Amino acid sequence: MVALQYTETKYLLKVSEAANILGLSVHTVYRLIEQGKLQCKRLSVRKTLIPAAEIERYVSEH
């Protein structure tokens, strides 16, 4: 899977990158974060990063 190869080289992903990998909209990724289905690191109000391992976990569960 090409998307998972991308996460092997980058530990933290921007929400837009995660959305691209998952094939979802940015708004849907934020909704998944709010629902607790995706864990994230909030560095500031405007900066949210998602660990690559979290993307892999979500993909394997869905």
A tleap script that builds the chain and sets N, CA, C and O, in Angstrom:
source leaprc.protein.ff14SB
mol = sequence {
  NMET VAL ALA LEU GLN TYR THR GLU THR LYS
  TYR LEU LEU LYS VAL SER GLU ALA ALA ASN
  ILE LEU GLY LEU SER VAL HIE THR VAL TYR
  ARG LEU ILE GLU GLN GLY LYS LEU GLN CYS
  LYS ARG LEU SER VAL ARG LYS THR LEU ILE
  PRO ALA ALA GLU ILE GLU ARG TYR VAL SER
  GLU CHIE
}
set mol.1.N position { 0.846 -1.173 0.000 }
set mol.1.CA position { 0.000 0.000 0.000 }
set mol.1.C position { 0.894 1.240 0.000 }
set mol.1.O position { 1.718 1.391 0.902 }
set mol.2.N position { 0.763 2.088 -0.939 }
set mol.2.CA position { 1.609 3.267 -1.104 }
set mol.2.C position { 1.448 4.230 0.060 }
set mol.2.O position { 2.440 4.785 0.533 }
set mol.3.N position { 0.229 4.446 0.537 }
set mol.3.CA position { -0.012 5.406 1.611 }
set mol.3.C position { 0.756 5.030 2.876 }
set mol.3.O position { 1.293 5.908 3.552 }
set mol.4.N position { 0.815 3.759 3.202 }
set mol.4.CA position { 1.522 3.354 4.407 }
set mol.4.C position { 3.031 3.484 4.247 }
set mol.4.O position { 3.731 3.710 5.234 }
set mol.5.N position { 3.545 3.348 3.040 }
set mol.5.CA position { 4.968 3.554 2.829 }
set mol.5.C position { 5.345 4.993 3.146 }
set mol.5.O position { 6.442 5.250 3.642 }
set mol.6.N position { 4.455 5.928 2.867 }
set mol.6.CA position { 4.715 7.336 3.150 }
set mol.6.C position { 4.881 7.559 4.643 }
set mol.6.O position { 5.752 8.325 5.058 }
set mol.7.N position { 4.053 6.896 5.468 }
set mol.7.CA position { 4.110 7.108 6.905 }
set mol.7.C position { 5.376 6.533 7.531 }
set mol.7.O position { 5.750 6.931 8.634 }
set mol.8.N position { 6.034 5.613 6.855 }
set mol.8.CA position { 7.262 5.041 7.395 }
set mol.8.C position { 8.394 6.066 7.429 }
set mol.8.O position { 9.331 5.917 8.212 }
set mol.9.N position { 8.323 7.090 6.603 }
set mol.9.CA position { 9.401 8.067 6.536 }
set mol.9.C position { 9.107 9.325 7.342 }
set mol.9.O position { 9.977 10.184 7.484 }
set mol.10.N position { 7.893 9.446 7.872 }
set mol.10.CA position { 7.505 10.646 8.593 }
set mol.10.C position { 6.753 10.245 9.848 }
set mol.10.O position { 5.759 9.523 9.763 }
set mol.11.N position { 7.202 10.696 11.010 }
set mol.11.CA position { 6.612 10.283 12.279 }
set mol.11.C position { 5.304 11.007 12.575 }
set mol.11.O position { 4.344 10.377 13.019 }
set mol.12.N position { 5.246 12.318 12.339 }
set mol.12.CA position { 4.042 13.097 12.600 }
set mol.12.C position { 3.522 13.706 11.307 }
set mol.12.O position { 4.293 14.238 10.508 }
set mol.13.N position { 2.217 13.624 11.106 }
set mol.13.CA position { 1.601 14.118 9.878 }
set mol.13.C position { 0.659 15.271 10.184 }
set mol.13.O position { -0.003 15.285 11.222 }
set mol.14.N position { 0.603 16.239 9.270 }
set mol.14.CA position { -0.394 17.291 9.364 }
set mol.14.C position { -1.761 16.675 9.081 }
set mol.14.O position { -1.859 15.612 8.468 }
set mol.15.N position { -2.800 17.347 9.527 }
set mol.15.CA position { -4.158 16.837 9.312 }
set mol.15.C position { -4.441 16.680 7.824 }
set mol.15.O position { -5.077 15.709 7.415 }
set mol.16.N position { -3.979 17.615 7.019 }
set mol.16.CA position { -4.208 17.517 5.571 }
set mol.16.C position { -3.493 16.304 4.970 }
set mol.16.O position { -4.022 15.660 4.064 }
set mol.17.N position { -2.300 15.992 5.467 }
set mol.17.CA position { -1.573 14.806 4.982 }
set mol.17.C position { -2.300 13.530 5.396 }
set mol.17.O position { -2.433 12.595 4.606 }
set mol.18.N position { -2.769 13.503 6.642 }
set mol.18.CA position { -3.510 12.336 7.125 }
set mol.18.C position { -4.787 12.141 6.309 }
set mol.18.O position { -5.142 11.016 5.960 }
set mol.19.N position { -5.469 13.240 6.010 }
set mol.19.CA position { -6.692 13.160 5.213 }
set mol.19.C position { -6.399 12.587 3.834 }
set mol.19.O position { -7.161 11.767 3.323 }
set mol.20.N position { -5.308 13.013 3.240 }
set mol.20.CA position { -4.911 12.523 1.923 }
set mol.20.C position { -4.630 11.017 1.969 }
set mol.20.O position { -5.077 10.280 1.090 }
set mol.21.N position { -3.915 10.569 2.956 }
set mol.21.CA position { -3.576 9.149 3.093 }
set mol.21.C position { -4.832 8.312 3.310 }
set mol.21.O position { -4.981 7.235 2.734 }
set mol.22.N position { -5.737 8.824 4.152 }
set mol.22.CA position { -6.944 8.071 4.483 }
set mol.22.C position { -8.029 8.190 3.416 }
set mol.22.O position { -9.004 7.439 3.431 }
set mol.23.N position { -7.859 9.132 2.494 }
set mol.23.CA position { -8.874 9.341 1.469 }
set mol.23.C position { -10.120 10.015 2.022 }
set mol.23.O position { -11.228 9.786 1.537 }
set mol.24.N position { -9.929 10.856 3.049 }
set mol.24.CA position { -11.029 11.559 3.700 }
set mol.24.C position { -10.821 13.056 3.561 }
set mol.24.O position { -9.752 13.507 3.149 }
set mol.25.N position { -11.842 13.824 3.903 }
set mol.25.CA position { -11.686 15.275 3.916 }
set mol.25.C position { -11.013 15.695 5.228 }
set mol.25.O position { -10.999 14.946 6.204 }
set mol.26.N position { -10.470 16.883 5.224 }
set mol.26.CA position { -9.842 17.432 6.426 }
set mol.26.C position { -10.882 17.537 7.543 }
set mol.26.O position { -10.586 17.247 8.702 }
set mol.27.N position { -12.093 17.950 7.191 }
set mol.27.CA position { -13.160 18.083 8.186 }
set mol.27.C position { -13.497 16.739 8.823 }
set mol.27.O position { -13.774 16.672 10.020 }
set mol.28.N position { -13.477 15.680 8.040 }
set mol.28.CA position { -13.758 14.348 8.573 }
set mol.28.C position { -12.656 13.912 9.524 }
set mol.28.O position { -12.943 13.301 10.554 }
set mol.29.N position { -11.414 14.208 9.207 }
set mol.29.CA position { -10.303 13.855 10.098 }
set mol.29.C position { -10.451 14.596 11.421 }
set mol.29.O position { -10.269 13.997 12.481 }
set mol.30.N position { -10.777 15.886 11.383 }
set mol.30.CA position { -11.012 16.627 12.624 }
set mol.30.C position { -12.176 16.021 13.414 }
set mol.30.O position { -12.127 15.965 14.642 }
set mol.31.N position { -13.220 15.570 12.716 }
set mol.31.CA position { -14.357 14.935 13.375 }
set mol.31.C position { -13.920 13.638 14.062 }
set mol.31.O position { -14.339 13.359 15.185 }
set mol.32.N position { -13.079 12.845 13.388 }
set mol.32.CA position { -12.572 11.607 13.991 }
set mol.32.C position { -11.742 11.904 15.239 }
set mol.32.O position { -11.794 11.157 16.216 }
set mol.33.N position { -10.979 12.995 15.204 }
set mol.33.CA position { -10.195 13.405 16.374 }
set mol.33.C position { -11.134 13.778 17.519 }
set mol.33.O position { -10.929 13.346 18.653 }
set mol.34.N position { -12.155 14.573 17.232 }
set mol.34.CA position { -13.119 14.995 18.255 }
set mol.34.C position { -13.866 13.816 18.853 }
set mol.34.O position { -14.184 13.819 20.042 }
set mol.35.N position { -14.149 12.806 18.034 }
set mol.35.CA position { -14.865 11.612 18.500 }
set mol.35.C position { -13.942 10.634 19.229 }
set mol.35.O position { -14.411 9.639 19.782 }
set mol.36.N position { -12.650 10.903 19.234 }
set mol.36.CA position { -11.702 10.026 19.912 }
set mol.36.C position { -11.289 8.826 19.094 }
set mol.36.O position { -10.668 7.904 19.623 }
set mol.37.N position { -11.619 8.816 17.818 }
set mol.37.CA position { -11.265 7.685 16.958 }
set mol.37.C position { -9.854 7.805 16.396 }
set mol.37.O position { -9.276 6.813 15.950 }
set mol.38.N position { -9.295 9.015 16.415 }
set mol.38.CA position { -7.906 9.269 16.032 }
set mol.38.C position { -7.246 10.093 17.129 }
set mol.38.O position { -7.789 11.111 17.559 }
set mol.39.N position { -6.095 9.661 17.574 }
set mol.39.CA position { -5.343 10.415 18.575 }
set mol.39.C position { -4.447 11.424 17.868 }
set mol.39.O position { -3.973 11.179 16.758 }
set mol.40.N position { -4.224 12.550 18.517 }
set mol.40.CA position { -3.398 13.577 17.896 }
set mol.40.C position { -2.549 14.284 18.944 }
set mol.40.O position { -2.731 14.099 20.148 }
set mol.41.N position { -1.626 15.090 18.459 }
set mol.41.CA position { -0.792 15.960 19.299 }
set mol.41.C position { -1.157 17.389 18.918 }
set mol.41.O position { -0.934 17.808 17.783 }
set mol.42.N position { -1.707 18.120 19.845 }
set mol.42.CA position { -2.045 19.524 19.583 }
set mol.42.C position { -0.910 20.391 20.100 }
set mol.42.O position { -0.733 20.547 21.308 }
set mol.43.N position { -0.148 20.948 19.181 }
set mol.43.CA position { 0.978 21.790 19.553 }
set mol.43.C position { 0.530 23.204 19.876 }
set mol.43.O position { 1.154 23.890 20.686 }
set mol.44.N position { -0.538 23.635 19.250 }
set mol.44.CA position { -1.130 24.945 19.513 }
set mol.44.C position { -2.556 24.916 18.983 }
set mol.44.O position { -3.025 23.892 18.486 }
set mol.45.N position { -3.230 26.033 19.093 }
set mol.45.CA position { -4.601 26.106 18.592 }
set mol.45.C position { -4.647 25.844 17.090 }
set mol.45.O position { -5.608 25.267 16.582 }
set mol.46.N position { -3.604 26.272 16.387 }
set mol.46.CA position { -3.597 26.160 14.921 }
set mol.46.C position { -2.751 25.009 14.390 }
set mol.46.O position { -2.663 24.822 13.177 }
set mol.47.N position { -2.122 24.230 15.281 }
set mol.47.CA position { -1.211 23.169 14.819 }
set mol.47.C position { -1.579 21.843 15.473 }
set mol.47.O position { -1.387 21.655 16.674 }
set mol.48.N position { -2.112 20.926 14.665 }
set mol.48.CA position { -2.477 19.586 15.119 }
set mol.48.C position { -1.711 18.577 14.276 }
set mol.48.O position { -1.745 18.635 13.047 }
set mol.49.N position { -1.025 17.657 14.933 }
set mol.49.CA position { -0.270 16.624 14.241 }
set mol.49.C position { -0.768 15.250 14.675 }
set mol.49.O position { -1.166 15.046 15.822 }
set mol.50.N position { -0.735 14.322 13.739 }
set mol.50.CA position { -1.203 12.959 13.995 }
set mol.50.C position { -0.026 12.007 13.801 }
set mol.50.O position { 0.608 12.017 12.746 }
set mol.51.N position { 0.275 11.179 14.814 }
set mol.51.CA position { 1.354 10.207 14.656 }
set mol.51.C position { 1.065 9.225 13.523 }
set mol.51.O position { -0.072 8.784 13.353 }
set mol.52.N position { 2.082 8.890 12.759 }
set mol.52.CA position { 1.926 7.951 11.648 }
set mol.52.C position { 1.409 6.604 12.143 }
set mol.52.O position { 0.626 5.946 11.458 }
set mol.53.N position { 1.845 6.197 13.328 }
set mol.53.CA position { 1.380 4.926 13.887 }
set mol.53.C position { -0.126 4.951 14.127 }
set mol.53.O position { -0.787 3.918 14.026 }
set mol.54.N position { -0.664 6.113 14.440 }
set mol.54.CA position { -2.104 6.248 14.657 }
set mol.54.C position { -2.875 6.073 13.344 }
set mol.54.O position { -3.957 5.486 13.324 }
set mol.55.N position { -2.313 6.582 12.262 }
set mol.55.CA position { -2.928 6.401 10.939 }
set mol.55.C position { -2.928 4.914 10.583 }
set mol.55.O position { -3.933 4.388 10.105 }
set mol.56.N position { -1.820 4.247 10.812 }
set mol.56.CA position { -1.719 2.816 10.515 }
set mol.56.C position { -2.708 2.017 11.354 }
set mol.56.O position { -3.324 1.074 10.858 }
set mol.57.N position { -2.864 2.391 12.632 }
set mol.57.CA position { -3.819 1.703 13.503 }
set mol.57.C position { -5.242 1.888 12.980 }
set mol.57.O position { -6.013 0.930 12.917 }
set mol.58.N position { -5.582 3.098 12.613 }
set mol.58.CA position { -6.935 3.383 12.105 }
set mol.58.C position { -7.215 2.597 10.822 }
set mol.58.O position { -8.298 2.034 10.664 }
set mol.59.N position { -6.251 2.558 9.917 }
set mol.59.CA position { -6.425 1.828 8.655 }
set mol.59.C position { -6.614 0.333 8.927 }
set mol.59.O position { -7.464 -0.305 8.306 }
set mol.60.N position { -5.841 -0.218 9.835 }
set mol.60.CA position { -5.950 -1.651 10.107 }
set mol.60.C position { -7.279 -2.014 10.764 }
set mol.60.O position { -7.761 -3.136 10.608 }
set mol.61.N position { -7.876 -1.070 11.502 }
set mol.61.CA position { -9.165 -1.323 12.149 }
set mol.61.C position { -10.351 -1.099 11.209 }
set mol.61.O position { -11.440 -1.621 11.448 }
set mol.62.N position { -10.143 -0.331 10.150 }
set mol.62.CA position { -11.272 -0.004 9.250 }
set mol.62.C position { -10.978 -0.534 7.902 }
set mol.62.O position { -11.786 -0.376 6.987 }
savepdb mol mol.pdb
quit
